[in-house]
């Protein structure tokens, strides 16, 4: 069975500081991995996804994530936080080649950005 | 262009009542998903449609929950004999193809269900 663990339910950074949101996955088959962002009262929006051999994935709004198979990790980073980055972030995994594209989500990390 | 829409945005009902939640996917998307998000949790998969058929309903918690997609577009999630534990935000998503590839799932804003 697949699963996702997001370390830290709450992360607080200062504006301009590095953002690091941690995600570890468990999967018996090569996974697809995703990061979604959820702003208050809005739907989930895809930030980036890992689908191929390119282990460093660049997404929207300056975010990127690196797939590390040896560490079963897919941490999300951004060099310099903006106030507008404050939101809930979810890591998700799906089964490559499976019968459905259903996503298994982590519990989420709330990012707070302090001025 | 139009995204995924869900109606109603909020639904308050009493324990034991029946509710229907509607999802309008992006036009042309063959795959449609329902998820449930409880407070402080990530979304949990409920059911997946490929066209008109429910290809995977393994996430439905019990037989009080049922979903349909009769014409391969709009979907309705139906909950009978609602319980307080059903209170959550119900999310709908659609993607172009589904079926084990990495299609982006586009999410609607959700329906917040409160069972009193």
gemmi code that builds the backbone of each chain (N, CA, C; Angstrom):
import gemmi

chains = {
    "A": [
        ("UNK", (0.842, -1.192, 0.000), (0.000, 0.000, 0.000), (0.879, 1.244, 0.000)),
        ("UNK", (0.414, 2.256, -0.670), (1.171, 3.499, -0.723), (0.799, 4.406, 0.444)),
        ("UNK", (1.749, 5.221, 0.857), (1.474, 6.192, 1.908), (2.424, 7.368, 1.779)),
        ("UNK", (2.044, 8.463, 2.400), (2.847, 9.673, 2.396), (2.911, 10.217, 3.809)),
        ("UNK", (4.091, 10.636, 4.228), (4.272, 11.268, 5.531), (4.876, 12.650, 5.336)),
        ("UNK", (4.191, 13.644, 5.820), (4.725, 15.000, 5.791), (5.207, 15.344, 7.199)),
        ("UNK", (6.486, 15.617, 7.294), (7.085, 15.906, 8.593), (6.885, 17.367, 8.938)),
        ("UNK", (6.189, 17.612, 10.027), (5.902, 18.992, 10.422), (4.554, 19.421, 9.917)),
        ("UNK", (3.595, 19.531, 10.805), (2.267, 19.976, 10.389), (2.223, 21.491, 10.231)),
        ("UNK", (3.231, 22.153, 10.813), (3.258, 23.606, 10.789), (4.699, 24.061, 10.627)),
        ("UNK", (4.947, 24.875, 9.617), (6.275, 25.428, 9.387), (6.160, 26.940, 9.305)),
        ("UNK", (7.037, 27.633, 10.011), (7.024, 29.090, 10.009), (8.379, 29.606, 9.552)),
        ("UNK", (8.361, 30.503, 8.573), (9.608, 31.095, 8.081), (9.414, 32.603, 7.971)),
        ("UNK", (10.516, 33.303, 7.912), (10.467, 34.739, 7.682), (10.435, 35.018, 6.185)),
        ("UNK", (9.839, 36.107, 5.819), (9.824, 36.509, 4.416), (11.259, 36.615, 3.914)),
        ("UNK", (11.523, 36.001, 2.749), (12.858, 36.001, 2.189), (13.703, 34.800, 2.575)),
        ("UNK", (13.260, 34.044, 3.538), (14.010, 32.866, 3.982), (13.679, 31.656, 3.123)),
        ("UNK", (14.551, 30.643, 3.242), (14.337, 29.383, 2.528), (13.101, 28.667, 3.064)),
        ("UNK", (12.333, 28.117, 2.131), (11.204, 27.265, 2.501), (11.604, 25.812, 2.240)),
        ("UNK", (11.398, 24.952, 3.234), (11.650, 23.514, 3.077), (10.489, 22.773, 3.711)),
        ("UNK", (9.724, 22.080, 2.896), (8.615, 21.263, 3.384), (8.945, 19.808, 3.046)),
        ("UNK", (8.876, 18.963, 4.064), (9.363, 17.596, 3.919), (8.251, 16.606, 3.596)),
        ("UNK", (8.592, 15.673, 2.719), (7.653, 14.619, 2.328), (8.421, 13.334, 2.119)),
        ("UNK", (7.984, 12.272, 2.779), (8.512, 10.940, 2.544), (7.378, 10.039, 2.100)),
        ("UNK", (7.668, 9.147, 1.207), (6.627, 8.292, 0.666), (6.987, 6.832, 0.862)),
        ("UNK", (5.987, 6.006, 0.755), (6.168, 4.567, 0.757), (5.374, 4.010, -0.410)),
        ("UNK", (6.056, 3.237, -1.259), (5.381, 2.671, -2.423), (6.121, 1.423, -2.870)),
        ("UNK", (5.378, 0.394, -3.202), (5.978, -0.863, -3.638), (6.327, -0.847, -5.122)),
        ("UNK", (5.850, 0.159, -5.828), (6.138, 0.314, -7.258), (6.636, 1.742, -7.472)),
        ("UNK", (7.328, 1.981, -8.573), (7.784, 3.348, -8.837), (6.607, 4.308, -8.823)),
        ("UNK", (6.722, 5.371, -8.049), (5.569, 6.247, -7.879), (5.568, 7.455, -8.798)),
        ("UNK", (4.412, 8.049, -8.915), (4.317, 9.431, -9.332), (4.146, 10.241, -8.039)),
        ("UNK", (4.741, 11.411, -7.980), (4.673, 12.233, -6.776), (4.244, 13.648, -7.129)),
        ("UNK", (3.481, 14.237, -6.239), (2.870, 15.534, -6.509), (2.961, 16.420, -5.267)),
        ("UNK", (3.026, 17.709, -5.496), (2.797, 18.702, -4.452), (1.644, 19.589, -4.903)),
        ("UNK", (0.673, 19.731, -3.989), (-0.461, 20.617, -4.209), (-0.448, 21.697, -3.131)),
        ("UNK", (-0.998, 22.865, -3.471), (-1.148, 23.953, -2.517), (-2.637, 24.281, -2.397)),
        ("UNK", (-3.048, 24.606, -1.191), (-4.446, 24.962, -0.938), (-4.499, 26.286, -0.193)),
        ("UNK", (-4.993, 27.302, -0.878), (-5.209, 28.589, -0.238), (-6.571, 28.584, 0.432)),
        ("UNK", (-6.763, 29.405, 1.437), (-8.039, 29.426, 2.150), (-9.224, 29.596, 1.214)),
        ("UNK", (-10.206, 28.731, 1.395), (-11.450, 28.788, 0.636), (-11.250, 28.595, -0.867)),
        ("UNK", (-10.163, 27.943, -1.231), (-9.926, 27.640, -2.638), (-9.645, 26.151, -2.808)),
        ("UNK", (-9.748, 25.691, -4.047), (-9.442, 24.294, -4.342), (-7.945, 24.047, -4.369)),
        ("UNK", (-7.581, 22.798, -4.322), (-6.172, 22.414, -4.427), (-5.634, 22.758, -5.804)),
        ("UNK", (-4.419, 23.262, -5.833), (-3.770, 23.642, -7.085), (-2.434, 22.918, -7.194)),
        ("UNK", (-2.168, 22.334, -8.344), (-0.920, 21.603, -8.524), (0.259, 22.562, -8.584)),
        ("UNK", (1.284, 22.289, -7.766), (2.528, 23.042, -7.807), (3.518, 22.394, -8.772)),
        ("UNK", (3.671, 21.076, -8.636), (4.615, 20.338, -9.480), (4.359, 18.847, -9.325)),
        ("UNK", (4.956, 18.086, -10.267), (4.811, 16.634, -10.179), (6.058, 15.951, -10.724)),
        ("UNK", (6.355, 14.815, -10.170), (7.463, 13.977, -10.609), (6.904, 12.777, -11.364)),
        ("UNK", (7.345, 12.636, -12.630), (6.820, 11.545, -13.443), (7.896, 10.797, -14.211)),
        ("UNK", (9.147, 11.246, -14.135), (10.142, 10.669, -15.043), (11.510, 10.635, -14.383)),
        ("UNK", (12.510, 10.425, -15.181), (13.866, 10.282, -14.677), (14.478, 11.592, -14.212)),
        ("UNK", (13.873, 12.707, -14.572), (14.397, 14.010, -14.141), (14.054, 14.183, -12.678)),
        ("UNK", (15.050, 14.027, -11.813), (14.763, 13.980, -10.379), (14.509, 15.349, -9.766)),
        ("UNK", (14.990, 16.394, -10.404), (14.721, 17.740, -9.904), (13.580, 18.325, -10.735)),
        ("UNK", (12.498, 18.633, -10.062), (11.293, 19.091, -10.744), (11.035, 20.545, -10.377)),
        ("UNK", (10.834, 21.365, -11.378), (10.517, 22.771, -11.140), (9.026, 22.989, -11.342)),
        ("UNK", (8.453, 23.788, -10.452), (7.026, 24.033, -10.530), (6.711, 25.510, -10.638)),
        ("UNK", (5.479, 25.821, -10.301), (5.039, 27.206, -10.381), (5.461, 27.983, -9.146)),
        ("UNK", (5.449, 29.295, -9.281), (5.711, 30.202, -8.150), (7.086, 30.017, -7.529)),
        ("UNK", (8.044, 29.509, -8.304), (9.411, 29.383, -7.824), (9.701, 28.161, -6.972)),
        ("UNK", (8.749, 27.268, -6.834), (8.949, 26.044, -6.055), (9.637, 24.963, -6.883)),
        ("UNK", (10.376, 24.116, -6.215), (10.946, 22.942, -6.843), (11.022, 21.818, -5.823)),
        ("UNK", (11.171, 20.597, -6.333), (11.275, 19.436, -5.449), (12.234, 18.443, -6.081)),
        ("UNK", (12.909, 17.704, -5.242), (13.873, 16.718, -5.706), (13.450, 15.329, -5.268)),
        ("UNK", (13.328, 14.437, -6.236), (13.007, 13.036, -5.962), (14.298, 12.300, -5.596)),
        ("UNK", (14.316, 11.718, -4.402), (15.470, 10.932, -3.956), (14.984, 9.541, -3.624)),
        ("UNK", (15.244, 8.620, -4.542), (14.757, 7.259, -4.354), (15.378, 6.601, -3.137)),
        ("UNK", (16.661, 6.834, -2.920), (17.365, 6.180, -1.814), (16.817, 6.626, -0.465)),
        ("UNK", (16.268, 7.821, -0.405), (15.723, 8.350, 0.836), (14.193, 8.312, 0.853)),
        ("UNK", (13.610, 7.824, -0.208), (12.141, 7.839, -0.421), (11.560, 9.195, -0.030)),
        ("UNK", (12.196, 10.254, -0.556), (11.760, 11.603, -0.209), (11.449, 12.421, -1.443)),
        ("UNK", (10.655, 13.448, -1.229), (10.285, 14.369, -2.301), (10.013, 15.711, -1.627)),
        ("UNK", (11.052, 16.309, -1.076), (10.917, 17.551, -0.317), (10.714, 18.747, -1.246)),
        ("UNK", (9.912, 19.681, -0.785), (9.586, 20.891, -1.552), (10.403, 22.060, -1.027)),
        ("UNK", (10.983, 22.821, -1.930), (11.795, 23.967, -1.512), (11.470, 25.189, -2.353)),
        ("UNK", (11.793, 26.336, -1.748), (11.731, 27.611, -2.460), (12.796, 28.494, -1.831)),
        ("UNK", (13.656, 29.095, -2.630), (14.801, 29.826, -2.062), (14.403, 31.002, -1.172)),
        ("UNK", (13.320, 31.701, -1.537), (12.976, 32.920, -0.832), (11.457, 33.017, -0.679)),
        ("UNK", (10.989, 32.950, 0.557), (9.550, 32.946, 0.816), (8.923, 34.319, 0.608)),
        ("UNK", (7.716, 34.301, 0.037), (6.911, 35.513, -0.079), (5.719, 35.377, 0.840)),
        ("UNK", (5.161, 36.502, 1.227), (3.976, 36.476, 2.080), (2.851, 35.688, 1.416)),
        ("UNK", (2.783, 35.775, 0.100), (1.715, 35.101, -0.632), (1.855, 33.579, -0.640)),
        ("UNK", (2.983, 33.068, -0.155), (3.177, 31.608, -0.099), (2.477, 30.973, 1.094)),
        ("UNK", (1.961, 31.781, 2.003), (1.277, 31.244, 3.178), (0.044, 30.476, 2.751)),
        ("UNK", (0.026, 29.185, 3.060), (-1.043, 28.301, 2.598), (-0.820, 26.928, 3.205)),
        ("UNK", (-1.688, 25.982, 2.825), (-1.539, 24.575, 3.215), (-0.950, 23.833, 2.025)),
        ("UNK", (0.042, 22.999, 2.294), (0.728, 22.263, 1.230), (0.568, 20.768, 1.456)),
        ("UNK", (0.239, 20.071, 0.385), (0.018, 18.628, 0.465), (0.920, 17.893, -0.521)),
        ("UNK", (1.554, 16.869, -0.032), (2.310, 15.945, -0.857), (1.407, 14.752, -1.156)),
        ("UNK", (1.511, 14.203, -2.356), (0.650, 13.081, -2.723), (1.411, 12.108, -3.614)),
        ("UNK", (0.978, 10.860, -3.583), (1.591, 9.804, -4.391), (0.497, 9.073, -5.147)),
        ("UNK", (0.808, 8.639, -6.352), (-0.109, 7.759, -7.060), (0.681, 6.631, -7.686)),
        ("UNK", (-0.021, 5.612, -8.095), (0.563, 4.362, -8.539), (0.872, 4.439, -10.033)),
        ("UNK", (2.148, 4.422, -10.378), (2.531, 4.451, -11.784), (2.009, 3.189, -12.465)),
        ("UNK", (1.234, 3.364, -13.498), (0.739, 2.225, -14.254), (-0.407, 1.495, -13.581)),
        ("UNK", (-0.931, 2.044, -12.528), (-2.030, 1.388, -11.837), (-3.345, 1.525, -12.586)),
        ("UNK", (-4.384, 0.977, -12.000), (-5.675, 0.996, -12.665), (-6.429, 2.306, -12.487)),
        ("UNK", (-5.989, 3.096, -11.544), (-6.608, 4.404, -11.351), (-5.510, 5.425, -11.142)),
        ("UNK", (-5.871, 6.680, -11.223), (-4.906, 7.726, -10.930), (-5.139, 8.315, -9.559)),
        ("UNK", (-5.775, 7.537, -8.667), (-6.140, 8.125, -7.380), (-4.903, 8.562, -6.624)),
        ("UNK", (-5.047, 9.657, -5.916), (-3.954, 10.233, -5.149), (-4.091, 9.853, -3.688)),
        ("UNK", (-2.964, 9.518, -3.082), (-2.875, 9.305, -1.645), (-2.137, 10.510, -1.082)),
        ("UNK", (-2.805, 11.257, -0.232), (-2.261, 12.511, 0.287), (-1.653, 12.358, 1.668)),
        ("UNK", (-0.675, 13.201, 1.947), (-0.197, 13.366, 3.307), (-1.166, 14.247, 4.075)),
        ("UNK", (-0.835, 14.470, 5.347), (-1.747, 15.214, 6.209), (-1.645, 16.722, 6.035)),
        ("UNK", (-0.654, 17.156, 5.291), (-0.546, 18.575, 5.005), (0.403, 19.297, 5.941)),
        ("UNK", (0.981, 20.366, 5.430), (1.839, 21.254, 6.213), (1.365, 22.684, 5.991)),
        ("UNK", (1.073, 23.355, 7.084), (0.687, 24.761, 7.000), (1.939, 25.624, 7.016)),
        ("UNK", (2.107, 26.422, 6.001), (3.250, 27.324, 5.912), (2.827, 28.718, 6.336)),
        ("UNK", (3.502, 29.216, 7.357), (3.287, 30.587, 7.810), (4.499, 31.414, 7.402)),
        ("UNK", (4.276, 32.585, 6.832), (5.369, 33.463, 6.436), (5.257, 34.753, 7.242)),
        ("UNK", (6.295, 35.014, 8.016), (6.300, 36.192, 8.887), (7.002, 37.356, 8.204)),
        ("UNK", (6.464, 38.554, 8.376), (7.096, 39.720, 7.736), (8.426, 40.085, 8.393)),
    ],
    "B": [
        ("UNK", (-10.515, 29.523, -18.843), (-11.621, 28.589, -19.072), (-12.237, 28.143, -17.776)),
        ("UNK", (-13.372, 27.478, -17.857), (-14.080, 27.042, -16.667), (-13.334, 25.905, -16.018)),
        ("UNK", (-13.266, 25.951, -14.711), (-12.651, 24.880, -13.945), (-13.707, 23.929, -13.448)),
        ("UNK", (-13.342, 23.145, -12.459), (-14.273, 22.223, -11.824), (-15.164, 23.026, -10.883)),
        ("UNK", (-16.453, 22.819, -10.993), (-17.359, 23.514, -10.079), (-18.125, 22.507, -9.248)),
        ("UNK", (-18.470, 22.924, -8.021), (-19.186, 22.064, -7.098), (-20.312, 22.856, -6.460)),
        ("UNK", (-21.438, 22.187, -6.344), (-22.585, 22.825, -5.685), (-23.262, 21.829, -4.754)),
        ("UNK", (-23.797, 22.322, -3.615), (-23.628, 23.685, -3.109), (-22.229, 23.882, -2.530)),
        ("UNK", (-21.879, 25.087, -2.206), (-20.591, 25.320, -1.564), (-20.646, 24.936, -0.096)),
        ("UNK", (-21.805, 25.102, 0.485), (-22.032, 24.723, 1.879), (-23.366, 24.004, 1.993)),
        ("UNK", (-23.381, 22.970, 2.825), (-24.615, 22.249, 3.069), (-24.690, 21.898, 4.545)),
        ("UNK", (-25.752, 22.338, 5.190), (-25.991, 21.986, 6.581), (-27.227, 21.099, 6.615)),
        ("UNK", (-27.110, 19.972, 7.266), (-28.226, 19.046, 7.328), (-28.316, 18.450, 8.717)),
        ("UNK", (-29.404, 17.764, 8.960), (-29.582, 17.116, 10.253), (-29.248, 15.636, 10.156)),
        ("UNK", (-28.805, 15.117, 11.225), (-28.478, 13.692, 11.314), (-29.656, 12.870, 10.808)),
        ("UNK", (-29.349, 11.897, 9.946), (-30.381, 11.025, 9.419), (-30.926, 11.441, 8.067)),
        ("UNK", (-30.642, 12.675, 7.647), (-31.154, 13.151, 6.374), (-30.294, 12.648, 5.205)),
        ("UNK", (-30.868, 12.824, 4.017), (-30.200, 12.453, 2.764), (-29.665, 13.711, 2.086)),
        ("UNK", (-28.452, 13.626, 1.524), (-27.896, 14.781, 0.832), (-27.301, 14.361, -0.508)),
        ("UNK", (-27.296, 15.308, -1.420), (-26.665, 15.118, -2.724), (-25.695, 16.264, -2.972)),
        ("UNK", (-24.503, 15.906, -3.409), (-23.482, 16.892, -3.723), (-23.143, 16.750, -5.203)),
        ("UNK", (-23.043, 17.878, -5.891), (-22.882, 17.845, -7.339), (-21.502, 18.332, -7.753)),
        ("UNK", (-20.972, 17.710, -8.806), (-19.684, 18.107, -9.363), (-19.789, 18.250, -10.878)),
        ("UNK", (-19.360, 19.405, -11.382), (-19.261, 19.632, -12.831), (-17.782, 19.663, -13.218)),
        ("UNK", (-17.304, 18.642, -13.898), (-15.879, 18.590, -14.227), (-15.546, 19.506, -15.394)),
        ("UNK", (-14.267, 19.598, -15.671), (-13.827, 20.338, -16.848), (-14.302, 19.585, -18.094)),
        ("UNK", (-14.826, 20.324, -19.038), (-15.364, 19.713, -20.253), (-14.299, 18.878, -20.965)),
        ("UNK", (-14.678, 17.640, -21.315), (-13.756, 16.768, -22.034), (-12.925, 15.860, -21.156)),
        ("UNK", (-12.945, 16.087, -19.855), (-12.195, 15.223, -18.939), (-12.965, 13.928, -18.726)),
        ("UNK", (-12.285, 12.811, -18.982), (-12.963, 11.524, -18.846), (-12.907, 10.985, -17.426)),
        ("UNK", (-11.907, 11.413, -16.675), (-11.724, 10.898, -15.316), (-12.280, 11.890, -14.299)),
        ("UNK", (-12.982, 11.347, -13.300), (-13.541, 12.177, -12.239), (-13.331, 11.472, -10.911)),
        ("UNK", (-12.903, 12.235, -9.914), (-12.582, 11.695, -8.593), (-13.386, 12.444, -7.526)),
        ("UNK", (-13.751, 11.730, -6.491), (-14.279, 12.340, -5.275), (-13.308, 12.039, -4.131)),
        ("UNK", (-13.050, 13.057, -3.333), (-12.232, 12.932, -2.134), (-13.000, 13.563, -0.976)),
        ("UNK", (-12.612, 13.186, 0.232), (-13.191, 13.787, 1.430), (-12.047, 14.308, 2.293)),
        ("UNK", (-12.195, 15.544, 2.760), (-11.162, 16.153, 3.575), (-11.743, 16.557, 4.921)),
        ("UNK", (-11.311, 15.865, 5.948), (-11.729, 16.213, 7.309), (-10.804, 17.289, 7.853)),
        ("UNK", (-11.246, 17.971, 8.879), (-10.493, 19.096, 9.428), (-9.091, 18.665, 9.843)),
        ("UNK", (-8.105, 19.377, 9.321), (-6.724, 19.108, 9.699), (-6.102, 17.892, 9.019)),
        ("UNK", (-6.782, 17.334, 8.046), (-6.295, 16.142, 7.356), (-6.112, 16.419, 5.872)),
        ("UNK", (-5.374, 15.539, 5.228), (-5.291, 15.600, 3.784), (-6.511, 14.944, 3.166)),
        ("UNK", (-6.787, 15.240, 1.895), (-7.919, 14.601, 1.224), (-7.771, 13.076, 1.192)),
        ("UNK", (-8.894, 12.392, 1.353), (-8.926, 10.937, 1.272), (-9.776, 10.522, 0.078)),
        ("UNK", (-9.261, 9.617, -0.716), (-9.930, 9.142, -1.911), (-11.225, 8.420, -1.556)),
        ("UNK", (-12.274, 8.703, -2.337), (-13.541, 8.005, -2.172), (-13.846, 7.112, -3.374)),
        ("UNK", (-13.882, 7.712, -4.567), (-14.327, 6.977, -5.739), (-13.775, 7.629, -6.992)),
        ("UNK", (-13.569, 6.802, -8.027), (-13.017, 7.249, -9.298), (-13.907, 6.760, -10.434)),
        ("UNK", (-14.267, 7.668, -11.329), (-15.021, 7.334, -12.522), (-14.152, 7.487, -13.759)),
        ("UNK", (-14.247, 6.506, -14.631), (-13.670, 6.615, -15.962), (-14.866, 6.584, -16.913)),
        ("UNK", (-15.198, 7.750, -17.462), (-16.436, 7.831, -18.227), (-17.632, 7.717, -17.298)),
        ("UNK", (-18.554, 6.847, -17.639), (-19.772, 6.684, -16.832), (-19.614, 5.677, -15.711)),
        ("UNK", (-18.596, 4.846, -15.778), (-18.469, 3.754, -14.826), (-17.560, 4.067, -13.665)),
        ("UNK", (-17.943, 3.554, -12.494), (-17.100, 3.694, -11.300), (-16.006, 2.644, -11.382)),
        ("UNK", (-14.802, 3.061, -11.746), (-13.702, 2.121, -11.928), (-13.071, 1.706, -10.609)),
        ("UNK", (-13.221, 2.524, -9.591), (-12.639, 2.207, -8.285), (-13.468, 2.913, -7.226)),
        ("UNK", (-14.194, 2.143, -6.426), (-14.984, 2.741, -5.341), (-14.490, 2.258, -3.987)),
        ("UNK", (-13.231, 1.884, -3.936), (-12.667, 1.286, -2.726), (-12.597, 2.248, -1.548)),
        ("UNK", (-12.701, 3.538, -1.806), (-12.613, 4.516, -0.725), (-13.941, 4.876, -0.085)),
        ("UNK", (-15.039, 4.428, -0.645), (-16.341, 4.737, -0.032), (-16.400, 4.071, 1.337)),
        ("UNK", (-16.716, 4.810, 2.388), (-16.604, 4.256, 3.746), (-17.633, 3.187, 4.076)),
        ("UNK", (-18.806, 3.266, 3.496), (-19.848, 2.267, 3.759), (-20.953, 2.436, 2.713)),
        ("UNK", (-21.995, 1.614, 2.845), (-23.025, 1.607, 1.805), (-23.996, 2.778, 1.906)),
        ("UNK", (-23.754, 3.693, 2.836), (-24.578, 4.913, 2.846), (-24.123, 5.890, 1.757)),
        ("UNK", (-22.923, 5.657, 1.265), (-22.340, 6.534, 0.250), (-22.475, 5.897, -1.127)),
        ("UNK", (-22.883, 6.732, -2.083), (-23.054, 6.249, -3.438), (-22.803, 7.412, -4.387)),
        ("UNK", (-22.256, 7.142, -5.547), (-22.022, 8.208, -6.521), (-22.374, 7.723, -7.908)),
        ("UNK", (-22.807, 8.660, -8.743), (-23.168, 8.342, -10.115), (-22.589, 9.380, -11.059)),
        ("UNK", (-22.485, 8.943, -12.311), (-22.021, 9.846, -13.382), (-22.673, 9.355, -14.676)),
        ("UNK", (-23.962, 9.509, -14.773), (-24.750, 8.815, -15.807), (-24.400, 9.155, -17.250)),
        ("UNK", (-23.939, 10.358, -17.509), (-23.638, 10.731, -18.890), (-22.149, 11.001, -19.096)),
        ("UNK", (-21.358, 10.608, -18.129), (-19.920, 10.765, -18.276), (-19.410, 12.173, -18.079)),
        ("UNK", (-20.267, 13.034, -17.521), (-19.833, 14.399, -17.256), (-20.102, 14.733, -15.791)),
        ("UNK", (-21.271, 15.322, -15.508), (-21.635, 15.687, -14.140), (-21.712, 14.436, -13.265)),
        ("UNK", (-21.268, 14.593, -12.024), (-21.360, 13.504, -11.058), (-22.083, 13.995, -9.812)),
        ("UNK", (-22.791, 13.067, -9.174), (-23.478, 13.369, -7.922), (-23.035, 12.362, -6.869)),
        ("UNK", (-22.599, 12.872, -5.738), (-22.282, 12.035, -4.581), (-23.494, 12.070, -3.659)),
        ("UNK", (-23.968, 10.885, -3.299), (-25.191, 10.794, -2.501), (-24.860, 10.149, -1.165)),
        ("UNK", (-25.344, 10.744, -0.107), (-25.124, 10.211, 1.232), (-26.470, 10.019, 1.900)),
        ("UNK", (-26.759, 8.787, 2.290), (-28.014, 8.472, 2.974), (-27.783, 8.460, 4.477)),
        ("UNK", (-28.857, 8.733, 5.209), (-28.840, 8.625, 6.675), (-27.567, 9.254, 7.248)),
        ("UNK", (-27.380, 10.524, 6.949), (-26.146, 11.186, 7.339), (-25.881, 11.080, 8.831)),
        ("UNK", (-24.600, 11.014, 9.160), (-24.130, 10.965, 10.545), (-23.207, 12.145, 10.783)),
        ("UNK", (-23.030, 12.495, 12.061), (-22.186, 13.646, 12.384), (-20.762, 13.435, 11.867)),
        ("UNK", (-20.325, 12.207, 11.852), (-18.988, 11.898, 11.359), (-18.804, 12.105, 9.865)),
        ("UNK", (-19.895, 12.336, 9.152), (-19.798, 12.614, 7.717), (-19.415, 14.066, 7.452)),
        ("UNK", (-19.438, 14.885, 8.473), (-19.093, 16.302, 8.313), (-17.660, 16.426, 7.821)),
        ("UNK", (-17.488, 17.114, 6.709), (-16.174, 17.256, 6.076), (-16.349, 18.144, 4.843)),
        ("UNK", (-15.238, 18.409, 4.185), (-15.291, 19.060, 2.872), (-15.149, 17.968, 1.817)),
        ("UNK", (-16.090, 17.921, 0.916), (-16.071, 16.925, -0.148), (-15.539, 17.585, -1.411)),
        ("UNK", (-14.436, 17.031, -1.900), (-13.740, 17.596, -3.040), (-13.956, 16.739, -4.274)),
        ("UNK", (-14.099, 17.394, -5.381), (-14.199, 16.714, -6.666), (-13.014, 17.154, -7.520)),
        ("UNK", (-12.489, 16.236, -8.305), (-11.396, 16.560, -9.218), (-11.638, 15.865, -10.547)),
        ("UNK", (-11.124, 16.445, -11.606), (-11.205, 15.773, -12.899), (-9.845, 15.827, -13.587)),
        ("UNK", (-9.614, 14.859, -14.446), (-8.393, 14.853, -15.245), (-8.735, 14.331, -16.635)),
        ("UNK", (-7.819, 14.575, -17.544), (-8.118, 14.275, -18.947), (-8.299, 12.787, -19.186)),
        ("UNK", (-7.392, 11.979, -18.632), (-7.393, 10.557, -18.959), (-7.559, 9.650, -17.753)),
        ("UNK", (-6.882, 9.931, -16.648), (-6.906, 9.053, -15.494), (-6.107, 7.793, -15.769)),
        ("UNK", (-6.562, 6.681, -15.205), (-6.046, 5.338, -15.485), (-4.530, 5.202, -15.352)),
        ("UNK", (-4.034, 5.462, -14.162), (-2.658, 5.109, -13.861), (-1.594, 5.929, -14.535)),
        ("UNK", (-1.936, 7.073, -15.066), (-0.866, 7.933, -15.556), (-0.814, 9.179, -14.679)),
        ("UNK", (-0.001, 10.092, -15.036), (0.242, 11.237, -14.157), (-0.518, 12.474, -14.592)),
        ("UNK", (-1.697, 12.257, -15.186), (-2.531, 13.412, -15.519), (-2.705, 14.319, -14.317)),
        ("UNK", (-2.655, 15.601, -14.546), (-2.947, 16.540, -13.481), (-4.431, 16.461, -13.129)),
        ("UNK", (-4.698, 16.352, -11.839), (-6.076, 16.415, -11.369), (-6.380, 17.857, -10.990)),
        ("UNK", (-7.469, 18.367, -11.534), (-7.918, 19.728, -11.263), (-9.062, 19.646, -10.256)),
        ("UNK", (-8.884, 20.351, -9.156), (-9.833, 20.251, -8.059), (-10.831, 21.399, -8.063)),
        ("UNK", (-12.043, 21.085, -7.657), (-13.030, 22.101, -7.396), (-12.837, 22.686, -6.004)),
        ("UNK", (-13.629, 23.716, -5.670), (-13.478, 24.383, -4.374), (-14.052, 23.585, -3.212)),
        ("UNK", (-14.815, 22.536, -3.523), (-15.339, 21.698, -2.458), (-16.718, 22.089, -1.990)),
        ("UNK", (-17.385, 21.125, -1.372), (-18.648, 21.359, -0.664), (-18.398, 21.050, 0.800)),
        ("UNK", (-18.663, 22.047, 1.637), (-18.508, 21.834, 3.082), (-19.824, 21.302, 3.622)),
        ("UNK", (-19.799, 20.047, 4.080), (-20.993, 19.407, 4.632), (-20.916, 19.414, 6.147)),
        ("UNK", (-21.960, 19.916, 6.767), (-22.063, 19.910, 8.226), (-23.324, 19.154, 8.605)),
        ("UNK", (-23.138, 18.116, 9.403), (-24.260, 17.319, 9.877), (-24.476, 17.624, 11.359)),
        ("UNK", (-25.632, 18.172, 11.668), (-25.915, 18.581, 13.062), (-26.524, 17.439, 13.867)),
    ],
}
model = gemmi.Model(1)
for chain_id, residues in chains.items():
    chain = gemmi.Chain(chain_id)
    for i, (resn, *xyz) in enumerate(residues, 1):
        res = gemmi.Residue()
        res.name, res.seqid = resn, gemmi.SeqId(i, " ")
        for name, pos in zip(("N", "CA", "C"), xyz):
            atom = gemmi.Atom()
            atom.name, atom.element = name, gemmi.Element(name[0])
            atom.pos, atom.b_iso = gemmi.Position(*pos), 0.0
            res.add_atom(atom)
        chain.add_residue(res)
    model.add_chain(chain)
structure = gemmi.Structure()
structure.add_model(model)
structure.setup_entities()
